[in-house]
Amino acid sequence: MADKITRYFKIVEDEKESVSDALAGVYRALQKKGYNPVNQIVGYILSDDPTYITSYDNARSRIAHFTRDEILEELIGSYIVQNKLDREDRS
């Protein structure tokens, strides 16, 4: 007779990669393949055409996890913080 034991299965979700980390990886993959990373990423953002991003080192898959809005938000937010444009003191 079959055991009447309930077995439990727990799915462990992978830690989600940040937009920043994904962009850094995509940038490096594009560089390694000899592309101009800035031009290729801009082309991808403007067109949503994944062929702007190389499949080398899983770059296309990494960037595809994020919407263009999320990517732009990260890029613009980083630019603002890096250039200290978020300060209140405007003398």
TORGU-374141 format. One line per 8 residues: number of its first residue (from 1); their letters; for each residue x, y, z of C-alpha. Coordinates in Angstrom, 3 decimals, always signed. Layout:
NUM> a> X/Y/Z  ... .
! end
This chain:
1> madkitry> +0.000/+0.000/+0.000  +1.222/+3.506/-0.814  +2.593/+5.668/+1.944  +0.353/+8.514/+2.965  +3.188/+10.975/+3.307  +2.889/+14.437/+1.913  +6.067/+15.630/+0.296  +6.842/+19.294/+0.060 .
9> fkivedek> +8.574/+20.973/-2.794  +9.847/+24.499/-2.465  +10.865/+26.546/-5.475  +13.847/+28.720/-4.785  +13.680/+31.839/-6.872  +16.884/+33.166/-8.344  +17.969/+36.531/-7.095  +16.916/+39.048/-9.724 .
17> esvsdala> +19.736/+40.901/-11.415  +19.592/+44.689/-11.149  +19.217/+46.875/-14.218  +22.602/+48.384/-13.446  +24.344/+44.999/-13.318  +22.623/+43.848/-16.505  +23.636/+47.008/-18.357  +27.230/+46.625/-17.193 .
25> gvyralqk> +27.311/+43.053/-18.482  +25.712/+44.030/-21.777  +28.193/+46.883/-22.169  +31.155/+44.551/-21.619  +29.764/+41.928/-24.028  +29.255/+44.535/-26.750  +32.789/+45.844/-26.215  +34.278/+42.352/-26.407 .
33> kgynpvnq> +32.511/+41.739/-29.717  +33.878/+45.000/-31.146  +30.680/+47.045/-31.132  +30.208/+50.599/-29.887  +28.225/+49.813/-26.714  +26.607/+53.242/-26.397  +25.347/+53.233/-29.990  +24.019/+49.688/-29.689 .
41> ivgyilsd> +22.226/+50.279/-26.381  +20.691/+53.523/-27.683  +19.529/+51.680/-30.808  +17.945/+49.008/-28.632  +16.178/+51.529/-26.402  +14.827/+53.546/-29.326  +13.651/+50.609/-31.414  +13.076/+47.768/-28.914 .
49> dptyitsy> +14.843/+45.589/-31.495  +16.849/+42.935/-29.618  +19.245/+42.445/-32.533  +21.050/+45.620/-31.459  +22.363/+43.575/-28.524  +24.737/+40.670/-29.068  +23.751/+37.260/-27.801  +27.372/+36.794/-26.695 .
57> dnarsria> +27.688/+36.095/-22.964  +23.875/+36.022/-22.657  +23.714/+39.826/-23.061  +20.495/+39.876/-25.104  +18.682/+37.711/-22.593  +19.937/+39.810/-19.668  +18.668/+43.106/-21.082  +15.375/+41.565/-22.219 .
65> hftrdeil> +14.340/+41.056/-18.581  +13.777/+44.799/-18.280  +11.456/+47.210/-20.026  +12.858/+50.158/-21.900  +11.296/+52.395/-19.235  +13.236/+50.592/-16.491  +16.475/+50.928/-18.453  +15.924/+54.645/-19.107 .
73> eeligsyi> +15.016/+55.242/-15.467  +18.279/+53.608/-14.371  +20.397/+55.476/-16.914  +18.889/+58.896/-16.214  +18.864/+58.338/-12.457  +22.539/+57.362/-12.512  +23.399/+60.372/-14.649  +21.612/+62.734/-12.256 .
81> vqnkldre> +23.305/+61.279/-9.172  +26.744/+61.125/-10.797  +26.546/+64.741/-11.913  +25.095/+65.850/-8.575  +22.074/+67.356/-10.285  +19.772/+66.191/-7.495  +21.063/+68.781/-5.038  +18.732/+71.438/-3.732 .
89> drs> +21.371/+74.170/-3.538  +21.130/+76.077/-6.786  +23.169/+79.197/-6.141 .
! end
